[in-house]
């Protein structure tokens, strides 16, 4: 489950997890499906990550891993005042929900920016971050918060990345810093410097690979890891490259460049996870620049639209503030105008006997209290008292001190004040009551919308439950879905794929497979882990009579003894009454050695047998499209494909297969094929690289260290041969 808004890093991560056949769920906020239209299929929950909905979603989905995008999330605008609070509340809410629902793994994506600009060398995980920027402090606080939730069933892993770059998927994504440099270089011929003398970048696919390795490894030795990129670079190197690619002058806007060096020491992650970044800086920059050049028009329109939006927002805010000030000034003017009217009426008619019982100033105070509120009612009391005092002085000819010394003036002021406060308070209570009702209506509307959204999402959650039910444990649905991986027609691929099928359904990590050779020998083919390679590469079945007896009766062998070199379980795969494969399970718990598991394993063996039979039939029918007539020698195009599948991207010293070149001399292809059929194993492939070539080649299931034994055997039997490395691999 990925928590964050769709954007640069998240979109690449979804694509990688989809390729790895993971079940992907996202909590990405409202209207997030619009941004995910062109991404691989996955489950989307359009809820805010700071609400109670997260609790119910995690409770329903029960994800193995929750990934909080953190510093790599494009959703946060750190220029806004409430961003820091929003980030912390979302992280806290997701952590609590994950911990409550016993999620096994929580991964927080952080950034090397938490170190600020105070370091001149590579920094490791033990270095304490120091920064004065709000964004970086909040991200670091998030790391500290995550570590508090580590333990008691939930393992927390924090990954700090250097500057991540690469081509975006879509124009709507927020440009990463290198893309911004390319955009500025193309638009203005000037790029803004990063602020570092030298710094490290990491291509997005390498960053995603690091996240995937962290997901797949359960026994991490620590909580925090630094992730390295391919190498260190500088603003000058980037600008030179951009100038060459864009074919135009590019300069650097250094600004306040402190010339600090900033790059991580990721040795711990490299050693523990066998991680190695693959993409060279030049190749990554080419791809990034190509995206910017291809989409420059759309990106420029996006920037202009954003600038217009900001300008419009600033104008609207200025207009709003101006109207607020004018509104307050207008009320003051209206209050003073109303006082002036009351004063003139009192001055003209207040001394007449027919109006002697009417207090126009009190009427003014009442109107001001009702119309303008409590603040203006106090001003009205002061103005009314002052006006009354002035008129009294005119009427009696007294000075201000004499007028103020009369109790009637003081009582009149208090009377005005009490009336104003009572009326204003009554009006205020009424307005607060109406506001409270409006807020209740808004809350009810929000609750209704939430219930509506939850009801709409119930369909999605229902589908999740259905998938869970189908894929639970060893249900028929799960077996069917997993066994569908065997729906290929190459027997060798079926045999290798059967390892993953058995591992998933039997819930055992350590599985291996042996293939029948000549005589009573069986040769090692493949294993899921190193712990499943206990036995020799070649075994003789009669050396293990207990296992031989069970397999020859087409039964499952179960090993109840401790300390033997035999597997815990072994299943036979037959074809035309001949034992052709043995699938072995290792390191099983003793409680798994029961009749139920035995029967389940037997059913799987029969399903695999059916798939293999179909593959053999297909291979026999299509033999003339693969082999030279009357030989076991593969055509060049087929043989090259076999070599690529076994040796491509495999280091020379780690290869489990080798290529042997054999000089045909004057021997016919049929004669060479017949001789080799007796000298090489069934899983070894014989073929030619070119039709007119005077050599045939053997793709032998042996490392380059062990292949000399095979070469010596061939030379001894009159076939001039030697191990070679095929060009193009």
URGI-V337756 format. One record per residue. N is the residue number from 1. RES is the residue in one letter. PHI is phi in whole degrees, -180 to 180 (* if undefined). OMEGA is omega in whole degrees, 0 to 359 (999 if undefined). Layout:
N/RES/PHI/OMEGA
N/RES/PHI/OMEGA
This chain:
1/X/*/180
2/X/-106/180
3/X/-111/181
4/X/158/182
5/X/-89/179
6/X/-60/181
7/X/-173/189
8/X/-53/185
9/X/-68/184
10/X/-65/181
11/X/-65/176
12/X/-64/180
13/X/-65/179
14/X/-62/179
15/X/-61/181
16/X/-66/181
17/X/-65/177
18/X/-67/178
19/X/-64/179
20/X/-85/176
21/X/62/175
22/X/-87/171
23/X/-82/189
24/X/-110/175
25/X/-128/178
26/X/-131/168
27/X/-117/192
28/X/-125/177
29/X/88/184
30/X/-67/178
31/X/59/181
32/X/-75/181
33/X/-64/179
34/X/-63/182
35/X/-83/185
36/X/-99/186
37/X/-59/186
38/X/-96/177
39/X/-84/177
40/X/-58/182
41/X/-59/174
42/X/-162/185
43/X/-93/185
44/X/-119/174
45/X/-112/185
46/X/-89/180
47/X/-126/176
48/X/-73/183
49/X/-81/179
50/X/-106/181
51/X/-111/180
52/X/-69/182
53/X/-59/182
54/X/-59/180
55/X/-59/183
56/X/-72/180
57/X/-65/180
58/X/-64/179
59/X/-64/181
60/X/-78/186
61/X/-77/184
62/X/53/182
63/X/-70/175
64/X/-73/184
65/X/-138/172
66/X/-112/178
67/X/-110/176
68/X/-97/189
69/X/-63/172
70/X/54/183
71/X/-67/180
72/X/-97/180
73/X/-91/181
74/X/-82/187
75/X/-76/191
76/X/-96/174
77/X/-103/189
78/X/-73/175
79/X/-80/181
80/X/-84/187
81/X/-67/188
82/X/-91/184
83/X/-64/182
84/X/-60/179
85/X/-65/180
86/X/-65/180
87/X/-60/183
88/X/-65/181
89/X/-67/179
90/X/-66/180
91/X/-62/180
92/X/-61/181
93/X/-63/181
94/X/-67/178
95/X/-61/180
96/X/-62/181
97/X/-65/179
98/X/-66/180
99/X/-66/181
100/X/-62/183
101/X/-95/172
102/X/57/172
103/X/-68/187
104/X/-74/188
105/X/-140/177
106/X/-128/181
107/X/-117/181
108/X/-112/181
109/X/-93/183
110/X/-113/185
111/X/-147/176
112/X/-70/179
113/X/-65/179
114/X/-64/179
115/X/-88/179
116/X/64/183
117/X/-131/188
118/X/-111/184
119/X/-130/181
120/X/-115/181
121/X/-153/179
122/X/-63/182
123/X/-113/178
124/X/-105/186
125/X/-68/182
126/X/-82/180
127/X/-71/182
128/X/-82/181
129/X/-64/174
130/X/-138/180
131/X/-153/179
132/X/-113/179
133/X/-95/183
134/X/-58/182
135/X/-57/183
136/X/-68/178
137/X/-66/180
138/X/-67/179
139/X/-64/178
140/X/-68/175
141/X/-60/176
142/X/-62/176
143/X/-60/180
144/X/-62/179
145/X/-64/180
146/X/-61/182
147/X/-66/178
148/X/-67/182
149/X/-94/180
150/X/-74/178
151/X/107/179
152/X/54/174
153/X/103/181
154/X/-122/178
155/X/-94/180
156/X/-104/177
157/X/-125/180
158/X/-113/180
159/X/-116/177
160/X/-101/183
161/X/-108/167
162/X/-74/183
163/X/-66/181
164/X/-89/181
165/X/-138/180
166/X/141/180
167/X/-77/176
168/X/-73/174
169/X/-82/188
170/X/-132/182
171/X/-67/183
172/X/-69/182
173/X/-67/176
174/X/-71/183
175/X/-65/174
176/X/-77/187
177/X/-55/181
178/X/-70/176
179/X/-63/178
180/X/-63/177
181/X/-62/178
182/X/-61/182
183/X/-64/179
184/X/-64/180
185/X/-64/181
186/X/-76/184
187/X/-83/187
188/X/-118/184
189/X/75/181
190/X/-134/176
191/X/-114/179
192/X/-88/183
193/X/-68/181
194/X/-76/183
195/X/101/180
196/X/-118/173
197/X/-71/174
198/X/-142/183
199/X/-156/182
200/X/-108/173
201/X/-116/177
202/X/-137/180
203/X/-69/190
204/X/-61/180
205/X/-67/175
206/X/-69/177
207/X/-63/178
208/X/-65/178
209/X/-62/178
210/X/-63/178
211/X/-63/181
212/X/-64/178
213/X/-63/178
214/X/-67/178
215/X/-65/188
216/X/-78/182
217/X/-97/184
218/X/-93/187
219/X/-102/178
220/X/-69/183
221/X/-84/183
222/X/-149/181
223/X/-92/190
224/X/-120/178
225/X/-134/169
226/X/-95/181
227/X/-112/180
228/X/-92/169
229/X/-93/183
230/X/-69/180
231/X/-165/180
232/X/-89/180
233/X/-137/180
234/X/-147/178
235/X/-62/181
236/X/-64/179
237/X/-64/179
238/X/-65/181
239/X/-65/178
240/X/-63/180
241/X/-66/180
242/X/-65/179
243/X/-63/180
244/X/-70/183
245/X/-72/182
246/X/-87/178
247/X/55/179
248/X/-163/181
249/X/-67/178
250/X/-132/178
251/X/-115/183
252/X/-111/173
253/X/-89/187
254/X/-70/182
255/X/59/177
256/X/-97/183
257/X/-77/183
258/X/-86/178
259/X/56/175
260/X/-88/175
261/X/-103/183
262/X/-146/174
263/X/-157/187
264/X/-87/169
265/X/-100/184
266/X/-101/184
267/X/-59/184
268/X/-63/180
269/X/-68/180
270/X/-61/183
271/X/-71/185
272/X/-77/185
273/X/-106/183
274/X/54/183
275/X/-93/176
276/X/-149/178
277/X/-65/188
278/X/-108/191
279/X/-83/176
280/X/-68/183
281/X/-59/182
282/X/-62/180
283/X/-65/180
284/X/-65/179
285/X/-66/178
286/X/-61/181
287/X/-66/180
288/X/-65/180
289/X/-64/179
290/X/-64/178
291/X/-62/181
292/X/-65/180
293/X/-64/182
294/X/-65/186
295/X/-110/186
296/X/-60/182
297/X/-60/180
298/X/-66/179
299/X/-65/179
300/X/-65/176
301/X/-62/179
302/X/-63/179
303/X/-65/179
304/X/-62/178
305/X/-62/179
306/X/-65/178
307/X/-64/177
308/X/-62/179
309/X/-64/179
310/X/-66/178
311/X/-63/179
312/X/-65/179
313/X/-64/179
314/X/-65/178
315/X/-64/180
316/X/-63/179
317/X/-66/178
318/X/-63/180
319/X/-63/180
320/X/-65/179
321/X/-64/179
322/X/-64/179
323/X/-64/178
324/X/-64/179
325/X/-64/179
326/X/-64/180
327/X/-64/178
328/X/-66/178
329/X/-64/180
330/X/-63/180
331/X/-66/178
332/X/-64/179
333/X/-63/179
334/X/-63/180
335/X/-65/180
336/X/-67/179
337/X/-64/179
338/X/-64/177
339/X/-64/180
340/X/-60/179
341/X/-64/179
342/X/-64/180
343/X/-65/180
344/X/-65/179
345/X/-63/180
346/X/-65/181
347/X/-65/183
348/X/-83/189
349/X/-118/187
350/X/-65/183
351/X/-90/178
352/X/-76/184
353/X/-66/182
354/X/-72/178
355/X/-110/185
356/X/-65/181
357/X/-89/182
358/X/-106/178
359/X/-102/181
360/X/-65/178
361/X/-66/177
362/X/-66/177
363/X/-62/177
364/X/-63/180
365/X/-62/180
366/X/-63/181
367/X/-64/180
368/X/-64/180
369/X/-66/181
370/X/-74/189
371/X/-84/191
372/X/-113/178
373/X/96/191
374/X/-69/180
375/X/-64/180
376/X/-74/178
377/X/-68/177
378/X/-66/176
379/X/-61/179
380/X/-64/179
381/X/-63/181
382/X/-63/180
383/X/-65/181
384/X/-63/179
385/X/-64/179
386/X/-63/179
387/X/-64/179
388/X/-62/179
389/X/-63/180
390/X/-66/179
391/X/-65/178
392/X/-64/179
393/X/-64/177
394/X/-65/185
395/X/-72/186
396/X/-99/183
397/X/75/179
398/X/-79/173
399/X/-81/185
400/X/-68/181
401/X/-68/179
402/X/-68/180
403/X/-66/182
404/X/-71/182
405/X/-78/180
406/X/-87/182
407/X/-63/184
408/X/-62/179
409/X/-67/180
410/X/-64/179
411/X/-62/180
412/X/-65/177
413/X/-61/180
414/X/-64/179
415/X/-64/177
416/X/-58/183
417/X/-64/180
418/X/-63/179
419/X/-62/181
420/X/-62/181
421/X/-66/181
422/X/-63/181
423/X/-67/181
424/X/-64/180
425/X/-64/179
426/X/-63/178
427/X/-63/181
428/X/-63/178
429/X/-61/179
430/X/-64/180
431/X/-65/178
432/X/-64/178
433/X/-64/178
434/X/-66/179
435/X/-65/179
436/X/-63/177
437/X/-64/177
438/X/-63/179
439/X/-66/177
440/X/-63/177
441/X/-64/178
442/X/-64/178
443/X/-63/179
444/X/-64/178
445/X/-64/179
446/X/-65/179
447/X/-65/177
448/X/-63/179
449/X/-64/178
450/X/-64/179
451/X/-61/179
452/X/-63/180
453/X/-64/179
454/X/-62/179
455/X/-63/178
456/X/-65/181
457/X/-77/178
458/X/-56/178
459/X/-63/179
460/X/-68/180
461/X/-64/177
462/X/-60/178
463/X/-64/178
464/X/-60/179
465/X/-63/179
466/X/-62/178
467/X/-63/179
468/X/-63/181
469/X/-65/180
470/X/-66/186
471/X/-96/183
472/X/-74/173
473/X/50/182
474/X/-117/179
475/X/-67/179
476/X/-60/180
477/X/-61/180
478/X/-67/179
479/X/-59/180
480/X/-63/182
481/X/-63/183
482/X/-73/182
483/X/-66/177
484/X/-63/175
485/X/-65/180
486/X/-86/184
487/X/-81/174
488/X/-126/186
489/X/-118/176
490/X/-97/183
491/X/-56/181
492/X/-65/179
493/X/-68/177
494/X/-63/181
495/X/-62/180
496/X/-68/180
497/X/-65/181
498/X/-63/177
499/X/-61/179
500/X/-65/179
501/X/-63/181
502/X/-64/181
503/X/-60/183
504/X/-70/186
505/X/-77/180
506/X/-82/179
507/X/59/179
508/X/-130/182
509/X/-77/190
510/X/-100/181
511/X/-132/175
512/X/-140/182
513/X/-139/177
514/X/-118/180
515/X/-115/181
516/X/-67/175
517/X/-111/179
518/X/-81/181
519/X/67/182
520/X/-107/182
521/X/-88/172
522/X/-128/185
523/X/-112/179
524/X/-64/179
525/X/-110/187
526/X/-159/177
527/X/-146/180
528/X/-79/180
529/X/-141/176
530/X/-66/180
531/X/-70/179
532/X/-95/181
533/X/-108/184
534/X/-79/183
535/X/-80/180
536/X/-66/178
537/X/-65/176
538/X/-126/180
539/X/-125/177
540/X/-109/188
541/X/-58/179
542/X/-61/177
543/X/-70/181
544/X/-126/189
545/X/-58/181
546/X/-64/179
547/X/-69/179
548/X/-61/182
549/X/-62/181
550/X/-69/184
551/X/-69/181
552/X/-71/174
553/X/-95/179
554/X/61/179
555/X/-109/178
556/X/-88/176
557/X/-85/178
558/X/-123/182
559/X/-104/180
560/X/-95/183
561/X/-86/180
562/X/-107/174
563/X/85/178
564/X/-95/179
565/X/-87/180
566/X/-82/177
567/X/-70/178
568/X/-72/177
569/X/-142/176
570/X/-145/181
571/X/-124/179
572/X/-91/172
573/X/-119/184
574/X/-108/171
575/X/-143/182
576/X/52/176
577/X/64/177
578/X/-121/178
579/X/-73/186
580/X/-109/178
581/X/-138/170
582/X/-127/177
583/X/-102/185
584/X/-118/176
585/X/-113/182
586/X/-123/172
587/X/54/175
588/X/-86/173
589/X/-71/183
590/X/-64/180
591/X/-69/177
592/X/-83/181
593/X/-85/183
594/X/-129/183
595/X/-65/181
596/X/-62/180
597/X/-63/178
598/X/-61/181
599/X/-67/179
600/X/-64/178
601/X/-64/180
602/X/-66/177
603/X/-62/179
604/X/-61/180
605/X/-60/180
606/X/-70/177
607/X/-65/179
608/X/-64/178
609/X/-59/179
610/X/-62/179
611/X/-64/179
612/X/-66/179
613/X/-58/179
614/X/-64/179
615/X/-66/178
616/X/-64/179
617/X/-63/179
618/X/-64/181
619/X/-63/180
620/X/-66/180
621/X/-65/184
622/X/-94/184
623/X/-60/183
624/X/-68/176
625/X/-87/184
626/X/-116/189
627/X/-115/169
628/X/-62/186
629/X/-59/177
630/X/63/179
631/X/-138/171
632/X/-109/182
633/X/-97/183
634/X/-76/173
635/X/-62/183
636/X/-54/184
637/X/-65/179
638/X/-74/183
639/X/-67/178
640/X/-61/178
641/X/-63/178
642/X/-62/180
643/X/-65/180
644/X/-62/181
645/X/-65/185
646/X/-90/190
647/X/-119/183
648/X/-65/177
649/X/64/177
650/X/-106/179
651/X/-57/183
652/X/-51/186
653/X/-78/181
654/X/-103/184
655/X/-66/177
656/X/-96/177
657/X/-124/178
658/X/-136/178
659/X/-110/179
660/X/-113/178
661/X/-99/183
662/X/-122/179
663/X/-80/182
664/X/-72/184
665/X/60/179
666/X/-96/183
667/X/-72/176
668/X/-75/179
669/X/-63/179
670/X/-67/180
671/X/-68/178
672/X/-60/181
673/X/-60/181
674/X/-66/179
675/X/-65/182
676/X/-67/180
677/X/-59/180
678/X/-89/186
679/X/-107/181
680/X/-111/182
681/X/-83/183
682/X/-63/182
683/X/-80/175
684/X/-77/183
685/X/-104/178
686/X/-111/181
687/X/-166/177
688/X/-121/177
689/X/-93/176
690/X/-143/183
691/X/-59/186
692/X/-90/182
693/X/-68/178
694/X/-89/179
695/X/-122/165
696/X/-114/184
697/X/-128/176
698/X/-120/172
699/X/-89/188
700/X/-91/178
701/X/-81/180
702/X/-159/178
703/X/-72/180
704/X/-69/174
705/X/-80/184
706/X/-87/188
707/X/-70/180
708/X/-61/177
709/X/-63/180
710/X/-67/179
711/X/-61/180
712/X/-62/179
713/X/-64/180
714/X/-69/179
715/X/-63/179
716/X/-63/181
717/X/-96/172
718/X/86/179
719/X/-109/181
720/X/-69/187
721/X/-147/174
722/X/-161/179
723/X/-77/182
724/X/-135/173
725/X/-111/184
726/X/-77/179
727/X/-64/177
728/X/97/179
729/X/-99/999
